[in-house]
Amino acid sequence: MNNEIQCLGLSEFASLFGCKAEEIPQDCAQLIAENDFRYRVAEGKEYEEILQGVLHKIDSGGFSIAGEERLPNWEKGWGENLEAFLKTKNILELVPKYFRPGLPLRLFQQYILPLDPNFEINWYSVFRLWLFKTYFKSSGAIYEFGCGSGFNLPVLSSLYPDRKVFGLDWSQASVDIVNQMAKACRWNMEGRRFDFFKPDKSFILEPSSIVTTIGALEQTGQKYMDFLDYLVDSKPALVVHAEPTVEWYDKNNPVDEAAIRFHKTRRYWEGFIDKLRQLEKQGRVQVIKTKRSYFGSLYVEGYSQTIWKSV
Ligand SMILES: C[S@@+](CC[C@H](N)C(=O)[O-])C[C@H]1O[C@@H](n2cnc3c(N)ncnc32)[C@H](O)[C@@H]1O
């Protein structure tokens, strides 16, 4: 039994991010030190109950299916965040409701029970800061496609105040949040409607720009090719995806197998990595990094990195 309390420290974060401990910036290291990243690994009966609960929930048909019909749901969800933000002008109102405190999480292919109910959002805050500081240094504008509540954008604007930050989404409520936030906080930020399924080719990216998607392209099933073509032709300096990647799970591990089942049940994206590798063989893109996240929510590892550029 390995049921004692453990704690994620600098070296575990480095291994999860795919970097060396000394490459983690000081402010990220400070966040790691300030937060409570202690947990227990679920074992025995506790593990069985979590696994059976997850499988039951997936198979009971309670989860929505990703795709073109989901726009009204996103409008409703981000509309609620917009309303709350307009009342308070507090960016904490933008934390998406899919961060659900207090649930078991997944780490290194096991279920874990964190001591702090906010373990996941705290982990994500460290990851996001590290990701943005490590890969977003280049000089041009920054574009988050599928930016949702826009809650990643203040971090980008604070880190890079001289750079224009675009938040794009197919939901008008999301676009309104970004523009309201820009106005209220005087950030160099712009919201704009953009649909992965029908990319607007007249929307030209600024030179040396950085593009990111975070848990957004997952929503496209297998209908991401038009967007991928748009990105390849737009030639940003770098494209950084943090998305669940079904191909990297191990189907012989039951915790991973449950995530595969969840991913396929919700019809999240598949095959993107193969498509990128094909484009690489054709000399059209260069894949710079692929890294499985080995951390995620009860159901899915949402933060796997795929980083590439057009050549
Ligand atoms: C899980 S949320 C992630 C939001 C944000 N990136 C984050 O990190 O919280 C998925 C986002 O993808 C957007 N989305 C889904 N399908 C889309 C499409 N066809 N075009 C553009 N955005 C889309 C949704 O509106 C939603 O904002």
The ligand as a MOL file (V3000), in Angstrom:
LIG
                    3D

  0  0  0     0  0            999 V3000
M  V30 BEGIN CTAB
M  V30 COUNTS 27 29 0 0 0
M  V30 BEGIN ATOM
M  V30 1 C -14.0870 23.7990 -22.2670 0
M  V30 2 S -14.2690 25.4260 -22.8940 0 CHG=1
M  V30 3 C -12.6320 26.0580 -22.7250 0
M  V30 4 C -12.5880 27.5470 -22.6010 0
M  V30 5 C -11.2280 28.1460 -22.2820 0
M  V30 6 N -10.2670 27.8960 -23.3080 0
M  V30 7 C -10.7050 27.6790 -20.9380 0
M  V30 8 O -9.5120 27.3360 -20.8520 0
M  V30 9 O -11.4580 27.6920 -19.9790 0 CHG=-1
M  V30 10 C -14.4420 25.1250 -24.6300 0
M  V30 11 C -14.6610 26.3960 -25.4370 0
M  V30 12 O -14.6610 26.0630 -26.8270 0
M  V30 13 C -15.6470 26.8540 -27.4590 0
M  V30 14 N -16.0240 26.1990 -28.7170 0
M  V30 15 C -16.6520 25.0230 -28.8750 0
M  V30 16 N -16.8580 24.7940 -30.1900 0
M  V30 17 C -16.3730 25.8690 -30.8650 0
M  V30 18 C -16.3130 26.2360 -32.2390 0
M  V30 19 N -16.8420 25.4720 -33.1920 0
M  V30 20 N -15.6900 27.3840 -32.5730 0
M  V30 21 C -15.1700 28.1770 -31.6050 0
M  V30 22 N -15.2220 27.9090 -30.2860 0
M  V30 23 C -15.8130 26.7640 -29.9260 0
M  V30 24 C -16.7860 26.9080 -26.4540 0
M  V30 25 O -17.6740 27.9830 -26.7210 0
M  V30 26 C -15.9980 27.0620 -25.1720 0
M  V30 27 O -15.7840 28.4240 -24.9080 0
M  V30 END ATOM
M  V30 BEGIN BOND
M  V30 1 1 1 2
M  V30 2 1 2 3
M  V30 3 1 2 10
M  V30 4 1 3 4
M  V30 5 1 4 5
M  V30 6 1 5 6
M  V30 7 1 5 7
M  V30 8 2 7 8
M  V30 9 1 7 9
M  V30 10 1 10 11
M  V30 11 1 11 12
M  V30 12 1 11 26
M  V30 13 1 12 13
M  V30 14 1 13 14
M  V30 15 1 13 24
M  V30 16 1 14 15
M  V30 17 1 14 23
M  V30 18 2 15 16
M  V30 19 1 16 17
M  V30 20 1 17 18
M  V30 21 2 17 23
M  V30 22 1 18 19
M  V30 23 2 18 20
M  V30 24 1 20 21
M  V30 25 2 21 22
M  V30 26 1 22 23
M  V30 27 1 24 25
M  V30 28 1 24 26
M  V30 29 1 26 27
M  V30 END BOND
M  V30 END CTAB
M  END
